[in-house]
Amino acid sequence: MNMPLVLDSNAVISLFEGDDELERALMGASSLLIPAVAYGEILAGIESPTRRARQTAEALEGLLATPDTEVLPVTQATARYYSKIYNHLKKAGTKIPIADVWIAAATMECGGRLFTRDRHFLAIPMLDLVESAFDEI
């Protein structure tokens, strides 16, 4: 199915590490999208002066320069999806990191499929996930 592939922050790092499963998922994607919240998580992790942080920053810059790759902004529609997801999780008594609720909301807004290594996203039934991403954990 040719739809946007949305990457959680851990998926972006996996991409830089040559993740085969992610490479396969990329082949069928119409575009590659990184929610602004995930982008912020990555930026927070690369603000140290280490060599690895510099390499990750360079790889991220290169990735974002790739055609059909962009950072998804938080919009009013994102906030509406966030509200639906948040209330669903609250009713179910399920807690996941708030940043991940925003990432799920951005994924739903763009009609994309989320690639993540975090199983707690499975608690959001209306979210389209690349479930094979969990096979290698």
N, C-alpha and C positions, 0 to 999 in steps of 0.2 A: 504494500500500500504506500503510495507516494504522498506523505504528509510531513509536516515539520517534525524534526527530532529535537526535543528539548533536553538540555543537559543540566543535571544537578552539579554542584561544585565537585563532588567526588568523581563524577563522570568526566569532567574536564580534565582533572588530574590523571584519571585512567587513560584518557585519550593521549595525553603527553607521554605516558608510559608504554604506549603501543598495545593497548587492550584489543585483542582479536575480536571478542564479542561486540565491542563497541564499533570497531571498524566494519563489521558485517551490518550492524544496524544503520550505520551512516550511508551505506550503499543504496538503501531504498528511501532515503529521506529527500524531501523537496528542498529543505533548508535546515540549517543548524542554528538553534536559538538557545541563548543563555539568559535566564531570568535575571533581572537587575539584582535581586536579592542574592542569588548564587554568585553573580559577578562580584558583589561586595564581599561575600565570604572568601572568594579567591584572592581578591585584592588585600584583604586583611591578613591572609596567610603569607603574602609575598612581600610584606613591608619590612621584613628583616634584611640585614645586609649580607646574607649568606649567598654562596655561589648558587645553591639550588634555587633560592628565591629569585635570583636574577635570571636563571635559566627558565623558570616557570613564567616570569614576567615577559620574557622575550617570546616564549612559545604562545602565551596568551595574546600578545600583540599581533603575532603572525596569524593566529587563528582568526582573530577579529578582522584582519585585512582580507580574509578569504571571501570570495563572492558567496552570497546567500548565507552568510553567517552574521548574526547580529545579537545585540543585547536587547531583551524585551523590557520595555519600560513598565512601571506600575501605573495603571490607569484606573479610571472609575470602574470600568468593567472588571478589572482585576480585583478591585475591592469588593464588588458584588459576589464574585466567585469565592473570594476569601470568606465572606460572611456565610455563604452556604456551606462551605467545607467546615469552617469553625463550628457552626451550630450542629452539623451532622456529628462531628467528633465529640462535641460536648454531650449531646444526647446519648451517644454510645458509651460515654465514660472513657474515651480514648484520648490520651495525650501524646502529641508529637511536637517537636520543636516548632515554634511559631514561624520561624524563617521557612520551614518546609511547607507550612500551610500556604504561605505566599508563593512559593515555587509551584505548588500544585495548582493554585489559582491562575498563575500566569500560563501554565501548561494548558489548562482547560480553556482559558480565554482565546488562545491562538489555535485551538483545535489540534494541538500537537500530541506527541507521544513522549513520555518522560523516560529517560534512561538514568537510573540511579542505582546505587548499591545499598540504599537504606530501605530495609524491609517495612519500616513503619508506614511507608506510603501505601502499602497494601490495605491499610485501614480506610482508604478513601475509595469506595467502590466506583464512583463516577469518573475516576482518573484513568486514562489510558496509559498503561505502563509497558515497557519492554521487559516482560517477566523473565526472559532468558538472562537478564542482567544479574539475577540472583543465583543462577546456577553455579557461578564460579566462586561464590563467597565461601 
